[in-house]
Amino acid sequence: MLRSLGIAAAAVGLMGAAPADWRAPDPENMLVIDTSKGRVVVELRPDFAPKGVERIKLLAREGVYDGLQFHRVIEGFVAQTGNPDNKDGGVSKHPDLPPEFTFHIPPETATIAVERSDGREGFVGATPFGAVSAAEQASRSDTRLRGWGAYCPGVVGMGRQADPGSANSELFIMRASSRRLDQQYTVVGRVILGFDAVKALAVGEPPAAPDLMLKVRVASDLPVAERPKLELLDERGPAFQARLGALKTARGAAFSICDMDVPSRLR
């Protein structure tokens, strides 16, 4: 079964994608969130935010996230959770984290989807990003790609207070695009399964009957037989490029990285 955050996979020929067009996510960087509305799986990106991802895995392994509410869910915006007191401002016993709003990665690890004179957009794994233009990058002595996570549907960020260095345990999942958040909050990954469950969460600030994260685990900590059997369309492969090309043609100059997602399938 093919799953996608947006445009139907069949519409651009993914039903005929070859086996080599698919990849298995790394279980050490796959977060399994069983919610009261169903299972949500996130592909984490330590290359975007090593400290943030490390913290999320630590809290999952400590059981801190188990039973916490989605305490703030706004239609067309975000679903927030991860505060031990189930409201904004609650933090774990661990110290706050420094901002990881931008990253520097080897350029060969990124797939560029859009090239403009003032910037670029693309994917690393399932997670979209923005980046400086090729000309600006070439003017720097550091040859690594300077970029930042793009807040498209399904992208997961770390909440914070007014201080940019106050991220701790809170998570938020984008229910829609909000690119004004780019370079303001740390991106840690993207939902690769269960976005329908995210969209079904009870809305409110707080909701009258909040939904819960019942259990949160790192996939590698689960017995192999119990891990989600998922594959993602490889963003470096020809099927992905064909899908990207079709979407860019259909959208024309209006195309945005948030128009594109990375489909998954159950094995």
N, C-alpha and C positions, 0 to 999 in steps of 0.2 A: 504494500500500500504506500503510495506517495503522499507526503505531507508537505504543505507549504504555508508560509505566513501570508502570502498574497495571491498572485496570479496563478491560476491552475497550471500544474506542471504539464498536463497533457496538451495544453494549448500551444506549447512550443516544442513538442516532440520528445519529451523526456521518457515517455513509455518505451522508446527505442534506444535509450542510452545504453552503452556497452558496460559490462561489469567493471572495466578499468576506469570508467567515469566516476565511480563511487569510492569513498574512503570510510574507514571506521574511525570514529573519534577516539582520542586517547582516554582511557578510563580514569587515569589519575587527574585529568582535567575535565571531568564530566560530573556535574552536580545533579543529583536526583532528588527532586523535591516532590514528595507526595502531599498534595493539598486536599482540602475538603471538597474541591471541585475536580480532582483528578491529578494525574502525574504530569509534572513539568520537568523537562531535562534541559540543562544549560551547558553549553560548551564554554568553558572558562579559557581566558586568554592571559596567561602569565607573561607573555611577551608585551602585552599592553600595560599590565599593572601587576608586577610580581609580588609586591607587598600586599595589595588588596586581595589577590587570589590566594596567597598563603594564609591570610587572615580568615577568609571565608571557609577554606578547607579545615582550618584549625577549629573554628566555631562549630562547624558541622560535626567534626569528630568528637568534640566535647559535648555534643547534644544541646548546645545553647539554642539552636534554631527550632528544635522540636516543640511543637505546640504553640508557637507564636502566631499572632494575628496578622492579617493584612489590615493594618489599622488606618490606612489612608488610601482609598481607591477612587481615582477621579476619571470619569468617562472622557475618552479622547486624550488622556494624558498618561498617568502612571498608576501602578499598584505598589505601595510601599509596605515593607515588612522588615523583620530582623531586629527590632528593638526589644530588649528583654522586658521592659515595662509596658510594651504594647502601645506606646505613643511616641511622638517625636521627641528626641533628646535622650532617650534611654540608650545606654552603652554597655558593652561587655566589661569584664574585669581587666581587659588588656588595654594598653595605651592607644591613643588616637594615632592615626596614620598620616604621613605626609601626602600632599597631593600627587597624584599620578595622572594628570590631565593630558599629558602628551607622552609620546614614546619615540625611541630611536631604534629601528630594527634594520637588519640586512635587507636591502631592496629586493633580493631574490625571493624572500619569504612572502612578499605582498603581490597581489594580483590587481593591477590598475584597471579600473573599469571606465573611468572618465578622465580625460586629459584636457585641461583648459589652461589658458595663459596665466590665470591667477590661482590655480590650485589643481589638485588631483583627488580622485576618490576611488575606492576599491575595496577589496576584501582581504582579510587574513583569516583563513578558515571560514566560519560562518559569519564573522563579525565585520560589519562595514566600518570604514574609516575615511577621514579626510586627511589631506597632506598638503604641504607646501608645493608650489609649482616646481616643475623640472628646472626652470631657470634659477629659482631661488635655491633649490637644493644644490645645483652645480656651483653656486657661489660660495658654498660652505666647505670648510676643510674636512668636516665630518661627512663621510660618504653614505652613512646610514640614512634611511628614510625617516624624516621627521614628520610624524603624523599624530592623529588623535582619533579616538572612537567617535563614530557618528551615531547620534541618538535617533535611530530608526525603530520601527515596531519590533518588539521582542528583545531589544538590547537591554542589558542589565547593568545598572550603575550602583555605586556606593553613595548613600545619602550622607549629608553632613550638615553642620550648623553654619553660621555666617563665616566662621574661620575656615579658610580653604584646607587647613590641616586638621580638620575635626572628624574625618571619616573614621568609623570604628566598626560597627556591626550591621548597620542598617543597609538594606538593599532596596532597590526599586526596579521594576520591570516596565518598560515602555509599552503602553497599550496603543500608542500612535506615535507618529514622528514629532519631534520637538528639537530641531537643530540648534535652537538658542542655548541648549544645555551643553553643546560641544565645547570642550576645553574649560568647562566649569565644574564638572563632576567626573570622577574616575570611572571609566568603562572597564568592566571585568569579564564580559562575554555576551552571549546571546542565546535565547531560547531556541532549541533545535527540535523540540517535541513538546506538545501540550499548550501551544499558544491559545487554543480554544478554551482551555481551563483558565488561563490568565484573563481572557475576555469575559468569562462567566463569573468572576469574583464579585461579591456583593460590593456595591458602590456606596461611598460615604466617607465623611471625615469626622469621626469614624463611622463605619457602616452600623446600621442598627443591629445586625447579626453578622459580625465579621467572620470571614472564612479564615482557615488556619493552614499553616505549614505543619502538617501532622508529623512528618519525619523528613529529615534532610541528611543525605549521605553522599559521600564521594563514591563514584561507581566502582573504583578499584578496591574499595573496602567491602564490597558485596561479593558473595560467592559468584563464580563465573556464570553459573546457571541462572542467577537472579539479576544479572546486569541487563540494562536495556539493550536489545539487539538492534542497533541502529546503524545505518550508513548515511553519509551525507554526500551530496553531489560535490565532486572535487572541483573547487574553483579554478584550478589550474588546467582542467581537462577540456576537450573539445565540446562536450555536451553543454557545459556551463557557458563556454564562449558563444555557442550558437544561441543559447537562451538569452544571454546578455545582448547579443546583436539584434535579436528579434525585438526585445523590449526597447532598445534604443531607437530602432527604426519606427516602432509604433508610437513612442512618446516624442520623438524628435528633440527639439531644443529644450523641451520641458522635462526631459529625463533627469531623474535624481537617483542617487545611490539607494535611497529609501524605496524606490520602485522595484528593487531587485532583492530577492532573498535567496537563501540556499536551501533547496528542498532536501528533506530526509525521507528515508524509507525504512520500514521494519523488515529485518532479515528473517 
